[in-house]
């Protein structure tokens, strides 16, 4: 299995939770569906088709934390765009939650032709559209960090493996002292109409420390590093 990795970061980020309305809250990290959008922006895929295209390439995503998760709330002025611009009224100020100084390491696998094209964009720091951390106000930067020959392995009875990415909550997790564990329900799969068809509970360590799992399958990167794909 061939795996590419890259960092993506920004001063601020906002990945809106599906159950929030007038006071938007943000996921603590980008859901796999948001990573699809970021890849689509880098490669210049059409907004209406990128989900179908990436699903066809059998793209899988793993997400690690480079920085501790930090959040703040900021007042944002909203504008009613359904009215004509010459009749705009003063909009209410809404408190919106943002990630601060956010940085994530993304691991991607898929079909060879897709990986070849994406690798060229990442290595040369090229993107068709400007990538962002969730919304257009939160611009993002990225850099290529490596390529790995991943191998699928299964944890034996009594074995423990430390993974450097987030994991689905279905994995048996060993709780270790000195770590701050969090769980969030996130969308991991959408259909071509951009309707979410699969949600999963994702576990992560707030400071990006490795998670110790005691069962299930993982990907060995061959460098004493292990990851778990969220949408496999």
C-alpha contacts under 8 A as a table, 3 or more apart, distances in Angstrom:
res1	aa1	res2	aa2	distance
1	X	109	X	7.47
1	X	149	X	5.70
1	X	150	X	4.92
1	X	151	X	6.00
1	X	152	X	7.98
2	X	109	X	6.15
2	X	110	X	7.73
2	X	147	X	7.31
2	X	148	X	6.04
2	X	149	X	4.96
2	X	150	X	5.85
3	X	107	X	6.52
3	X	108	X	5.54
3	X	109	X	4.78
3	X	110	X	7.90
3	X	147	X	5.65
3	X	148	X	5.11
3	X	149	X	6.32
3	X	150	X	6.22
4	X	107	X	5.70
4	X	108	X	5.24
4	X	109	X	6.49
4	X	115	X	7.40
4	X	119	X	7.30
4	X	145	X	7.93
4	X	146	X	6.03
4	X	147	X	4.55
4	X	148	X	6.47
5	X	105	X	6.86
5	X	106	X	5.44
5	X	107	X	4.42
5	X	108	X	6.25
5	X	144	X	6.41
5	X	145	X	5.50
5	X	146	X	5.34
5	X	147	X	6.22
6	X	105	X	5.76
6	X	106	X	5.40
6	X	107	X	6.81
6	X	122	X	7.52
6	X	142	X	6.82
6	X	143	X	5.56
6	X	144	X	4.37
6	X	145	X	4.84
6	X	146	X	6.95
7	X	103	X	7.01
7	X	104	X	5.69
7	X	105	X	4.47
7	X	106	X	6.11
7	X	142	X	5.35
7	X	143	X	5.44
7	X	144	X	6.56
7	X	145	X	6.75
8	X	103	X	5.77
8	X	104	X	5.52
8	X	105	X	6.50
8	X	106	X	7.49
8	X	140	X	6.58
8	X	141	X	5.65
8	X	142	X	4.31
8	X	143	X	6.83
9	X	101	X	7.50
9	X	102	X	5.58
9	X	103	X	4.07
9	X	104	X	6.30
9	X	133	X	7.55
9	X	140	X	5.48
9	X	141	X	5.49
9	X	142	X	6.41
10	X	13	X	6.72
10	X	100	X	7.96
10	X	101	X	6.10
10	X	102	X	5.68
10	X	103	X	6.58
10	X	132	X	7.96
10	X	133	X	6.77
10	X	138	X	6.99
10	X	139	X	6.27
10	X	140	X	4.67
10	X	141	X	6.30
11	X	100	X	5.82
11	X	101	X	4.57
11	X	102	X	6.37
11	X	138	X	7.38
11	X	139	X	7.89
11	X	140	X	7.87
12	X	98	X	6.19
12	X	99	X	5.33
12	X	100	X	4.78
12	X	101	X	5.96
12	X	102	X	6.45
12	X	133	X	7.19
12	X	138	X	5.53
12	X	139	X	7.74
13	X	98	X	5.55
13	X	99	X	4.83
13	X	100	X	6.72
13	X	102	X	6.84
13	X	132	X	7.84
13	X	133	X	4.65
13	X	134	X	6.04
13	X	135	X	7.30
13	X	138	X	5.44
14	X	25	X	7.96
14	X	26	X	5.35
14	X	27	X	7.35
14	X	97	X	7.07
14	X	98	X	5.14
14	X	99	X	6.15
14	X	133	X	6.27
14	X	134	X	5.10
14	X	135	X	6.24
14	X	138	X	7.33
15	X	25	X	7.91
15	X	26	X	4.85
15	X	27	X	5.37
15	X	28	X	7.84
15	X	29	X	7.43
15	X	30	X	6.22
15	X	31	X	7.85
15	X	34	X	7.78
15	X	133	X	7.30
15	X	134	X	4.84
15	X	135	X	7.31
16	X	20	X	7.48
16	X	24	X	6.25
16	X	25	X	5.80
16	X	26	X	4.58
16	X	27	X	6.28
16	X	134	X	7.65
17	X	20	X	5.82
17	X	24	X	7.13
17	X	25	X	5.79
17	X	26	X	5.43
17	X	27	X	5.82
20	X	23	X	6.54
20	X	24	X	5.23
20	X	25	X	6.23
21	X	24	X	5.72
22	X	94	X	6.98
23	X	94	X	6.13
23	X	95	X	5.64
23	X	96	X	5.68
23	X	97	X	7.89
24	X	95	X	7.45
24	X	96	X	5.21
24	X	97	X	6.27
25	X	96	X	6.45
25	X	97	X	5.04
25	X	98	X	7.66
26	X	97	X	5.84
26	X	98	X	6.38
26	X	99	X	7.37
27	X	30	X	6.76
27	X	31	X	7.72
27	X	184	X	7.56
27	X	186	X	7.85
28	X	69	X	6.55
28	X	99	X	7.09
29	X	104	X	7.87
30	X	33	X	7.86
30	X	34	X	5.70
30	X	35	X	6.60
30	X	133	X	7.81
30	X	134	X	7.46
31	X	34	X	5.26
31	X	35	X	6.59
31	X	186	X	6.01
31	X	187	X	6.26
31	X	188	X	6.40
32	X	35	X	4.98
32	X	36	X	6.35
32	X	61	X	6.18
32	X	62	X	7.86
32	X	187	X	7.16
32	X	188	X	5.19
32	X	189	X	7.47
32	X	230	X	7.19
32	X	231	X	7.17
33	X	36	X	5.09
33	X	37	X	6.60
33	X	187	X	6.56
33	X	188	X	5.61
33	X	189	X	6.22
33	X	190	X	7.05
34	X	37	X	4.99
34	X	38	X	6.34
34	X	134	X	6.83
35	X	38	X	4.95
35	X	39	X	6.15
35	X	61	X	7.65
36	X	39	X	5.20
36	X	40	X	6.08
36	X	50	X	7.62
36	X	51	X	7.00
36	X	54	X	7.26
37	X	40	X	4.91
37	X	41	X	6.18
37	X	50	X	7.44
37	X	51	X	8.00
38	X	41	X	5.06
38	X	42	X	6.30
38	X	131	X	5.77
38	X	132	X	7.10
39	X	42	X	5.08
39	X	43	X	6.14
40	X	43	X	5.23
40	X	44	X	5.66
40	X	45	X	4.82
40	X	46	X	7.42
40	X	47	X	7.65
40	X	50	X	5.86
41	X	44	X	5.07
41	X	45	X	6.45
41	X	127	X	6.80
41	X	128	X	6.18
41	X	129	X	4.91
41	X	130	X	6.60
41	X	131	X	5.81
42	X	45	X	8.00
42	X	121	X	7.14
42	X	126	X	7.10
42	X	127	X	4.08
42	X	128	X	5.28
42	X	129	X	5.93
42	X	130	X	7.26
42	X	131	X	6.58
43	X	117	X	7.97
43	X	118	X	6.86
43	X	121	X	7.16
43	X	127	X	6.16
43	X	128	X	5.76
43	X	129	X	7.82
44	X	127	X	7.21
44	X	128	X	4.67
44	X	129	X	6.16
45	X	49	X	7.01
45	X	50	X	5.34
46	X	49	X	5.27
46	X	50	X	5.66
47	X	50	X	5.74
48	X	51	X	7.68
48	X	192	X	7.47
48	X	193	X	7.98
49	X	52	X	5.39
49	X	53	X	6.14
49	X	192	X	6.92
50	X	53	X	4.99
50	X	54	X	5.99
51	X	54	X	5.35
51	X	55	X	5.95
51	X	190	X	7.33
51	X	191	X	7.13
51	X	192	X	5.88
51	X	194	X	7.84
52	X	55	X	5.16
52	X	56	X	6.08
52	X	191	X	7.56
52	X	192	X	5.71
53	X	56	X	5.12
53	X	57	X	6.46
54	X	57	X	4.97
54	X	58	X	6.45
54	X	59	X	5.77
55	X	58	X	5.02
55	X	59	X	6.03
56	X	59	X	7.72
57	X	110	X	5.62
57	X	111	X	5.34
57	X	114	X	6.67
58	X	109	X	7.87
58	X	110	X	5.12
58	X	111	X	6.58
59	X	108	X	6.81
59	X	109	X	5.60
59	X	110	X	4.39
59	X	111	X	7.42
60	X	108	X	5.77
60	X	109	X	5.41
60	X	110	X	6.44
60	X	229	X	6.25
60	X	230	X	7.39
60	X	231	X	5.92
60	X	232	X	6.23
61	X	106	X	7.05
61	X	107	X	5.80
61	X	108	X	5.06
61	X	109	X	7.00
61	X	229	X	5.31
61	X	230	X	6.01
61	X	231	X	6.40
62	X	106	X	5.92
62	X	107	X	4.97
62	X	108	X	6.68
62	X	165	X	6.41
62	X	166	X	7.19
62	X	227	X	6.83
62	X	228	X	5.97
62	X	229	X	4.43
62	X	230	X	5.73
63	X	104	X	6.78
63	X	105	X	5.89
63	X	106	X	4.88
63	X	107	X	6.37
63	X	165	X	5.29
63	X	166	X	5.93
63	X	229	X	7.82
63	X	230	X	7.92
64	X	104	X	5.62
64	X	105	X	4.89
64	X	106	X	6.39
64	X	164	X	6.14
64	X	165	X	4.12
64	X	166	X	6.01
64	X	208	X	6.91
65	X	68	X	7.08
65	X	103	X	6.51
65	X	104	X	4.69
65	X	105	X	6.11
65	X	165	X	7.13
65	X	207	X	7.33
65	X	208	X	4.71
66	X	102	X	7.89
66	X	103	X	5.28
66	X	104	X	5.15
66	X	105	X	6.40
66	X	208	X	6.21
67	X	101	X	7.51
67	X	102	X	6.28
67	X	103	X	5.66
67	X	104	X	7.30
67	X	207	X	6.46
67	X	208	X	6.55
68	X	102	X	7.79
68	X	206	X	5.73
68	X	207	X	4.07
68	X	208	X	6.16
69	X	99	X	7.17
69	X	100	X	7.62
69	X	102	X	6.99
69	X	206	X	5.67
69	X	207	X	6.51
70	X	99	X	5.75
70	X	100	X	5.41
70	X	101	X	7.38
70	X	102	X	7.60
71	X	97	X	6.74
71	X	98	X	5.54
71	X	99	X	4.52
71	X	100	X	5.62
72	X	97	X	5.70
72	X	98	X	5.46
72	X	99	X	6.58
72	X	100	X	6.96
73	X	95	X	5.99
73	X	96	X	5.33
73	X	97	X	4.36
73	X	98	X	6.09
74	X	95	X	5.42
74	X	96	X	5.39
74	X	97	X	6.44
74	X	98	X	7.36
75	X	93	X	5.80
75	X	94	X	5.42
75	X	95	X	4.51
75	X	96	X	6.20
76	X	93	X	5.31
76	X	94	X	5.22
76	X	95	X	6.20
76	X	96	X	6.55
77	X	91	X	6.06
77	X	92	X	6.06
77	X	93	X	4.49
77	X	94	X	6.37
78	X	91	X	5.33
78	X	92	X	6.19
78	X	93	X	6.39
78	X	94	X	7.14
79	X	88	X	7.48
79	X	89	X	7.82
79	X	90	X	7.57
79	X	91	X	5.30
80	X	83	X	6.25
80	X	88	X	7.09
80	X	89	X	7.86
80	X	91	X	7.14
81	X	84	X	7.04
81	X	85	X	7.52
83	X	87	X	6.51
83	X	88	X	6.63
84	X	87	X	5.50
84	X	88	X	6.73
85	X	88	X	5.43
99	X	102	X	6.12
109	X	115	X	7.11
110	X	114	X	6.65
110	X	115	X	6.48
111	X	114	X	5.47
111	X	115	X	6.35
112	X	115	X	5.12
112	X	116	X	6.09
113	X	116	X	5.16
113	X	117	X	6.36
114	X	117	X	5.34
114	X	118	X	6.16
115	X	118	X	5.08
115	X	119	X	5.85
116	X	119	X	5.24
116	X	120	X	6.41
117	X	120	X	5.30
117	X	121	X	6.58
118	X	121	X	5.17
118	X	122	X	6.20
119	X	122	X	5.10
119	X	123	X	5.96
119	X	144	X	7.83
120	X	123	X	5.41
120	X	124	X	6.16
121	X	124	X	5.48
121	X	125	X	5.85
121	X	126	X	4.90
121	X	127	X	6.40
122	X	125	X	4.95
122	X	126	X	6.38
122	X	142	X	7.70
122	X	143	X	6.21
122	X	144	X	5.17
123	X	126	X	7.86
123	X	143	X	7.17
123	X	144	X	5.47
125	X	142	X	7.35
125	X	143	X	6.49
125	X	144	X	7.76
127	X	130	X	6.54
127	X	131	X	7.60
130	X	139	X	7.37
130	X	140	X	7.70
131	X	139	X	6.37
131	X	140	X	5.51
131	X	141	X	7.11
132	X	135	X	6.04
132	X	136	X	5.78
132	X	137	X	7.61
132	X	138	X	5.51
132	X	139	X	4.27
132	X	140	X	4.53
132	X	141	X	7.82
133	X	136	X	7.57
133	X	138	X	5.38
133	X	139	X	6.07
133	X	140	X	5.65
134	X	138	X	6.97
135	X	138	X	5.68
135	X	139	X	7.87
136	X	139	X	6.37
148	X	221	X	5.77
148	X	222	X	7.40
149	X	221	X	6.12
149	X	222	X	7.00
150	X	219	X	5.84
150	X	220	X	5.46
150	X	221	X	4.57
150	X	222	X	6.81
151	X	219	X	5.36
151	X	220	X	5.12
151	X	221	X	6.63
151	X	222	X	7.85
152	X	217	X	6.78
152	X	218	X	5.85
152	X	219	X	4.66
152	X	220	X	6.34
153	X	217	X	5.59
153	X	218	X	5.54
153	X	219	X	6.12
153	X	220	X	6.75
154	X	215	X	7.35
154	X	216	X	5.77
154	X	217	X	4.33
154	X	218	X	6.39
155	X	159	X	6.05
155	X	160	X	7.16
155	X	161	X	7.47
155	X	214	X	6.81
155	X	215	X	5.07
155	X	216	X	5.73
155	X	217	X	6.24
155	X	218	X	7.74
156	X	159	X	5.34
156	X	215	X	6.98
157	X	214	X	7.80
157	X	215	X	7.40
158	X	214	X	7.15
159	X	214	X	6.08
159	X	215	X	7.61
160	X	212	X	6.43
160	X	213	X	5.77
160	X	214	X	4.79
160	X	215	X	7.48
161	X	212	X	5.56
161	X	213	X	5.48
161	X	214	X	6.63
161	X	226	X	7.63
162	X	210	X	5.66
162	X	211	X	5.30
162	X	212	X	4.36
162	X	213	X	6.35
162	X	225	X	7.89
162	X	226	X	6.75
163	X	166	X	7.82
163	X	210	X	5.31
163	X	211	X	5.31
163	X	212	X	6.44
163	X	213	X	7.48
163	X	225	X	6.78
163	X	226	X	4.69
163	X	227	X	5.10
163	X	228	X	7.13
164	X	208	X	7.66
164	X	209	X	7.04
164	X	210	X	4.64
164	X	211	X	6.62
164	X	225	X	6.89
164	X	226	X	6.20
164	X	227	X	5.79
165	X	204	X	7.56
165	X	208	X	7.99
165	X	210	X	6.99
165	X	211	X	7.53
165	X	226	X	7.94
165	X	227	X	5.46
165	X	228	X	6.42
166	X	202	X	6.71
166	X	203	X	5.78
166	X	204	X	4.84
166	X	205	X	7.67
166	X	211	X	7.63
166	X	228	X	7.10
166	X	230	X	7.75
167	X	171	X	7.02
167	X	202	X	5.68
167	X	203	X	5.38
167	X	204	X	6.77
167	X	228	X	6.04
167	X	229	X	7.45
167	X	230	X	6.48
168	X	171	X	6.07
168	X	200	X	6.69
168	X	201	X	5.85
168	X	202	X	4.57
168	X	203	X	6.05
168	X	230	X	6.31
169	X	172	X	7.60
169	X	183	X	7.72
169	X	200	X	7.70
169	X	201	X	5.44
169	X	202	X	5.53
169	X	203	X	5.79
171	X	213	X	6.66
171	X	214	X	7.69
171	X	215	X	6.50
171	X	216	X	6.30
172	X	213	X	5.62
172	X	214	X	5.50
172	X	215	X	5.80
172	X	216	X	7.70
173	X	211	X	7.33
173	X	212	X	5.98
173	X	213	X	4.61
173	X	214	X	6.26
174	X	211	X	7.75
174	X	212	X	5.45
174	X	213	X	5.83
174	X	214	X	6.74
175	X	212	X	7.55
176	X	179	X	6.28
176	X	212	X	7.92
179	X	205	X	6.57
179	X	206	X	7.84
179	X	207	X	7.94
179	X	209	X	7.33
180	X	205	X	5.42
180	X	206	X	5.59
180	X	207	X	7.33
181	X	203	X	6.97
181	X	204	X	5.89
181	X	205	X	4.68
181	X	206	X	6.26
182	X	203	X	5.66
182	X	204	X	5.53
182	X	205	X	6.27
182	X	206	X	6.75
183	X	201	X	6.37
183	X	202	X	5.44
183	X	203	X	4.47
183	X	204	X	6.55
184	X	201	X	5.43
184	X	202	X	5.35
184	X	203	X	6.72
185	X	199	X	6.46
185	X	200	X	5.40
185	X	201	X	4.14
185	X	202	X	6.05
186	X	199	X	5.39
186	X	200	X	5.54
186	X	201	X	6.26
186	X	202	X	6.90
187	X	190	X	7.64
187	X	196	X	6.29
187	X	197	X	7.84
187	X	198	X	5.99
187	X	199	X	4.37
187	X	200	X	6.50
188	X	196	X	7.68
188	X	198	X	5.79
188	X	199	X	5.65
188	X	200	X	6.70
188	X	230	X	7.21
188	X	231	X	5.86
189	X	196	X	5.89
189	X	197	X	5.79
189	X	198	X	5.17
189	X	199	X	7.24
189	X	231	X	7.19
190	X	193	X	7.64
190	X	194	X	5.38
190	X	195	X	5.24
190	X	196	X	4.24
190	X	197	X	5.38
190	X	198	X	7.08
191	X	194	X	5.34
191	X	195	X	5.52
191	X	196	X	6.55
191	X	197	X	6.67
192	X	195	X	7.40
196	X	199	X	7.42
204	X	208	X	7.41
204	X	211	X	7.50
205	X	208	X	5.33
205	X	209	X	5.77
205	X	210	X	7.27
205	X	211	X	7.06
206	X	209	X	7.56
213	X	216	X	7.94
217	X	228	X	7.68
218	X	226	X	6.56
218	X	227	X	5.95
218	X	228	X	5.16
218	X	229	X	7.86
219	X	226	X	5.49
219	X	227	X	5.24
219	X	228	X	6.08
220	X	223	X	7.82
220	X	224	X	7.46
220	X	225	X	6.27
220	X	226	X	4.73
220	X	227	X	6.83
221	X	224	X	6.94
221	X	225	X	5.52
221	X	226	X	5.85
221	X	227	X	7.59
222	X	225	X	6.66
229	X	232	X	5.70
